[in-house]
Amino acid sequence: MDRKDRALYEEINAKAAEISKKWFDTRQKMDGSVYAKNVDLAIEKKLREQHLFTIETIGSGFLADQDLFDQNLHQWTEIVVRSRLEWDTPIYEVIAAINKTRNLIWEFITQYSLVHEEIDKKDVLRWSAIYHPILDTLISEFSTQYYRLTRSRLRGQEKLIEEIDSPIIPVSKGIAVLPLIGIMDERRAASLFESVPVKCTQKKVTHLVMDLSGMNNIDTFGANQLFQLTQSLRLLGVQAVLSGIRPEIAQTAIHLGLNFSQIKTFHGLPQALAHLGFGK
């Protein structure tokens, strides 16, 4: 069996270019897909190289010694996942492309068994039992790594958004400004409540000006969280002052019964900074 399996592996490799050509010949013209017939030539060149390696990886799965398959699988997964992420390829398109390759190679194996008398039905059934798990493994490994890298990138983007959304800007020793712009909804307020105290501690901030002049709207949860944030900062030894409070935000605070009497407020950012001695 080892001899027959190795012969099949070698034949798949020898005919890889022909199998790959059939795959590419079945493509159709469409917009927005790397698997389209009219895809950019640079991408097509990479696809052709990767597809030959896909066929080689699948073929190595028939070898009794699985070391080569494991090595190829690891390398294949890394190459294909990173390139598909770079090209923003939906995962369903990748799986469809792999399944098209699945059908073409199995068609080749079927034809190969018909022209070689030493290959009997038991061999074909055994190859079928080996072959389909190989393809399932490729799809599983790709999907798992694709998900992990996607999640990793999303976490990085979320962290960047958080930095942009709540930037603590040092302006002097111990003094920093937190400019709040746009809408303060529940999600953003909760994020501020978690991140701002940590950032103030990291940057050794003792006085923080929370400038609200660029804030368009604030809901009741946001106003309450903003108040709670000032209290949390006080416990950490950070004196928070507010500047640029718009009339509608002040009305929301009054409606909620929030007591800002212990928090200094200023008409604008220059007045708040001057109060803290900045610029003197």
C-alpha positions as CSV (number, residue, x, y, z in Angstrom):
1,M,0.0,0.0,0.0
2,D,2.9,2.4,0.8
3,R,4.2,1.8,-2.7
4,K,0.8,2.6,-4.3
5,D,0.3,5.6,-2.1
6,R,3.7,7.1,-2.9
7,A,3.1,6.5,-6.6
8,L,-0.2,8.4,-6.4
9,Y,1.5,11.2,-4.5
10,E,4.2,11.4,-7.2
11,E,1.7,11.4,-10.0
12,I,-0.4,14.1,-8.3
13,N,2.8,16.3,-8.1
14,A,3.7,15.5,-11.7
15,K,0.3,16.5,-13.0
16,A,-0.2,19.4,-10.6
17,A,0.2,22.0,-13.4
18,E,-2.5,20.3,-15.5
19,I,-4.9,20.1,-12.5
20,S,-4.3,23.7,-11.6
21,K,-4.9,24.8,-15.2
22,K,-8.3,23.2,-15.1
23,W,-9.1,25.1,-11.9
24,F,-8.1,28.4,-13.4
25,D,-9.9,27.7,-16.8
26,T,-13.2,27.4,-15.0
27,R,-13.1,30.9,-13.5
28,Q,-15.6,33.5,-14.6
29,K,-15.4,37.3,-14.8
30,M,-16.8,39.1,-11.8
31,D,-16.1,42.1,-9.7
32,G,-14.5,42.1,-6.2
33,S,-13.2,38.5,-6.0
34,V,-9.6,37.3,-6.1
35,Y,-10.9,34.1,-7.7
36,A,-12.3,36.0,-10.7
37,K,-11.0,35.6,-14.2
38,N,-10.4,39.3,-14.5
39,V,-8.4,39.6,-11.2
40,D,-5.3,41.8,-11.0
41,L,-2.3,40.0,-12.7
42,A,-0.1,40.3,-9.7
43,I,-2.7,38.6,-7.5
44,E,-3.2,35.9,-10.2
45,K,0.5,35.2,-10.2
46,K,0.5,34.6,-6.5
47,L,-2.7,32.5,-6.7
48,R,-1.2,30.2,-9.3
49,E,1.9,29.7,-7.1
50,Q,-0.3,29.0,-4.1
51,H,-2.6,26.7,-6.0
52,L,0.3,24.5,-7.0
53,F,1.4,24.3,-3.4
54,T,-2.2,23.5,-2.4
55,I,-2.1,20.5,-4.7
56,E,1.3,19.4,-3.4
57,T,0.1,19.7,0.2
58,I,-3.0,17.6,-0.5
59,G,-0.9,15.0,-2.3
60,S,1.5,14.7,0.6
61,G,-1.4,13.6,2.8
62,F,-1.3,10.2,1.1
63,L,2.1,9.4,2.4
64,A,2.5,7.0,5.2
65,D,4.9,9.3,7.0
66,Q,2.8,12.4,7.8
67,D,5.8,14.7,8.6
68,L,5.8,16.2,5.1
69,F,2.0,16.8,5.2
70,D,2.2,18.4,8.6
71,Q,5.0,20.7,7.4
72,N,3.2,21.6,4.2
73,L,-0.1,22.1,6.0
74,H,1.5,24.6,8.5
75,Q,3.2,26.5,5.7
76,W,0.1,26.4,3.5
77,T,-2.2,27.7,6.2
78,E,0.1,30.6,7.0
79,I,0.5,31.7,3.4
80,V,-3.1,31.4,2.4
81,V,-4.6,33.0,5.6
82,R,-2.3,36.0,5.4
83,S,-2.8,36.6,1.7
84,R,-6.6,36.2,1.9
85,L,-6.7,38.7,4.8
86,E,-4.5,41.1,2.8
87,W,-6.9,40.7,-0.2
88,D,-10.0,41.0,2.1
89,T,-11.3,37.7,0.8
90,P,-14.5,36.3,2.4
91,I,-14.0,33.0,4.1
92,Y,-16.9,31.4,2.1
93,E,-15.0,32.2,-1.2
94,V,-11.9,30.5,0.1
95,I,-13.8,27.4,1.1
96,A,-15.6,27.3,-2.3
97,A,-12.2,27.5,-4.0
98,I,-10.8,24.6,-1.9
99,N,-13.9,22.5,-2.6
100,K,-13.4,23.1,-6.4
101,T,-9.9,21.8,-6.0
102,R,-11.2,18.9,-4.0
103,N,-13.4,17.8,-6.9
104,L,-10.7,18.3,-9.5
105,I,-8.1,16.2,-7.7
106,W,-10.6,13.4,-6.9
107,E,-11.6,13.3,-10.5
108,F,-7.8,13.0,-11.3
109,I,-7.5,10.1,-8.8
110,T,-10.5,8.4,-10.3
111,Q,-9.0,8.6,-13.8
112,Y,-5.6,7.5,-12.5
113,S,-7.1,4.3,-10.9
114,L,-8.9,3.4,-14.1
115,V,-5.7,3.4,-16.2
116,H,-3.6,1.4,-13.8
117,E,-4.6,-2.2,-13.5
118,E,-2.8,-2.7,-10.2
119,I,-5.3,-0.3,-8.6
120,D,-8.4,-2.1,-7.4
121,K,-11.6,-1.0,-5.7
122,K,-10.2,-1.5,-2.2
123,D,-7.4,1.0,-3.1
124,V,-9.9,3.6,-4.3
125,L,-12.1,3.2,-1.2
126,R,-9.1,3.5,1.0
127,W,-7.9,6.6,-0.8
128,S,-11.4,8.1,-0.5
129,A,-11.2,7.5,3.3
130,I,-7.8,9.2,3.4
131,Y,-8.5,12.0,0.9
132,H,-11.7,13.7,2.2
133,P,-10.3,14.1,5.8
134,I,-7.2,15.7,4.2
135,L,-9.4,18.4,2.6
136,D,-11.5,18.7,5.8
137,T,-8.3,19.3,7.7
138,L,-7.2,22.1,5.2
139,I,-10.6,23.8,5.6
140,S,-10.6,23.5,9.4
141,E,-7.0,24.8,9.8
142,F,-7.6,27.7,7.4
143,S,-10.9,28.6,9.1
144,T,-9.4,28.5,12.6
145,Q,-6.3,30.6,11.8
146,Y,-8.4,33.0,9.7
147,Y,-10.7,33.5,12.7
148,R,-7.8,34.0,15.1
149,L,-6.0,36.5,12.9
150,T,-9.2,38.4,12.2
151,R,-10.0,38.6,15.9
152,S,-6.4,39.8,16.6
153,R,-6.7,42.5,14.0
154,L,-10.1,43.6,15.4
155,R,-8.7,43.8,18.9
156,G,-5.9,46.0,17.5
157,Q,-8.4,48.2,15.8
158,E,-10.6,48.4,18.9
159,K,-7.5,49.5,20.9
160,L,-6.7,52.1,18.3
161,I,-10.3,53.4,18.3
162,E,-10.2,53.5,22.1
163,E,-7.0,55.6,22.0
164,I,-8.6,58.0,19.5
165,D,-11.9,58.0,21.4
166,S,-10.4,58.9,24.8
167,P,-7.0,60.5,24.3
168,I,-5.3,61.7,27.5
169,I,-3.1,64.6,26.3
170,P,-0.5,65.8,28.8
171,V,0.1,69.5,28.5
172,S,2.3,70.0,31.6
173,K,3.7,68.0,34.5
174,G,0.7,66.3,36.1
175,I,-1.8,68.2,33.9
176,A,-3.7,66.6,31.0
177,V,-6.7,67.2,28.8
178,L,-9.3,64.7,27.8
179,P,-11.2,66.2,24.8
180,L,-14.6,64.5,24.3
181,I,-16.1,64.9,20.8
182,G,-19.3,63.7,19.2
183,I,-21.9,61.6,21.0
184,M,-21.6,60.1,24.5
185,D,-23.7,56.9,24.3
186,E,-23.8,54.0,26.7
187,R,-21.0,52.0,25.0
188,R,-18.6,55.0,24.8
189,A,-19.3,56.1,28.4
190,A,-18.6,52.6,29.7
191,S,-15.4,52.5,27.7
192,L,-14.3,55.8,29.2
193,F,-15.1,54.7,32.7
194,E,-12.8,51.7,32.3
195,S,-9.9,53.3,30.3
196,V,-9.5,56.9,31.6
197,P,-8.5,56.0,35.2
198,V,-5.9,53.5,33.9
199,K,-4.4,56.0,31.5
200,C,-4.3,58.7,34.1
201,T,-2.4,56.4,36.4
202,Q,0.0,55.4,33.7
203,K,0.8,59.0,32.7
204,K,1.0,60.2,36.3
205,V,-1.8,62.7,35.8
206,T,-2.9,64.6,39.0
207,H,-5.2,67.2,37.3
208,L,-7.5,66.3,34.3
209,V,-9.5,68.8,32.3
210,M,-12.4,67.0,30.7
211,D,-13.4,69.3,27.8
212,L,-17.0,68.8,26.6
213,S,-17.1,71.6,24.1
214,G,-17.0,69.2,21.1
215,M,-19.7,66.9,22.5
216,N,-23.0,67.0,20.5
217,N,-25.2,64.9,22.7
218,I,-25.2,62.8,25.8
219,D,-27.8,60.3,27.0
220,T,-28.8,59.7,30.6
221,F,-26.5,56.7,31.1
222,G,-23.6,58.7,29.6
223,A,-24.1,61.7,31.9
224,N,-24.3,59.4,34.9
225,Q,-21.1,57.5,33.9
226,L,-19.3,60.9,33.4
227,F,-20.2,61.9,36.9
228,Q,-19.1,58.5,38.2
229,L,-15.8,58.9,36.3
230,T,-15.0,62.1,38.1
231,Q,-15.7,60.4,41.5
232,S,-13.5,57.4,40.5
233,L,-10.7,59.8,39.5
234,R,-10.9,61.6,42.8
235,L,-10.4,58.3,44.7
236,L,-7.2,57.9,42.6
237,G,-6.0,61.3,43.6
238,V,-6.8,62.9,40.3
239,Q,-8.7,66.2,40.4
240,A,-11.1,66.3,37.4
241,V,-12.5,69.7,36.2
242,L,-15.0,70.2,33.4
243,S,-14.9,72.7,30.6
244,G,-17.2,73.7,27.7
245,I,-20.4,72.2,29.1
246,R,-23.2,72.8,26.6
247,P,-26.7,73.9,27.9
248,E,-28.3,70.6,26.8
249,I,-25.7,68.5,28.7
250,A,-26.2,70.7,31.8
251,Q,-30.0,70.1,31.5
252,T,-29.5,66.4,31.3
253,A,-27.3,66.4,34.5
254,I,-29.9,68.5,36.3
255,H,-32.7,66.2,35.2
256,L,-30.8,63.2,36.6
257,G,-30.2,65.0,39.9
258,L,-26.4,64.7,39.5
259,N,-24.5,66.9,41.9
260,F,-21.6,68.5,40.2
261,S,-21.2,71.1,42.9
262,Q,-18.0,69.6,44.1
263,I,-16.5,69.6,40.6
264,K,-15.1,72.8,39.2
265,T,-16.5,73.8,35.8
266,F,-15.3,76.4,33.4
267,H,-16.7,78.1,30.3
268,G,-13.9,76.9,28.1
269,L,-10.6,75.0,28.0
270,P,-8.3,78.1,28.3
271,Q,-10.0,79.1,31.6
272,A,-9.7,75.6,33.0
273,L,-6.0,75.4,32.2
274,A,-5.4,78.8,33.6
275,H,-7.1,77.8,36.8
276,L,-4.6,74.9,37.1
277,G,-1.7,77.2,36.6
278,F,-0.9,76.1,33.0
279,G,0.9,78.9,31.1
280,K,2.0,80.8,34.1
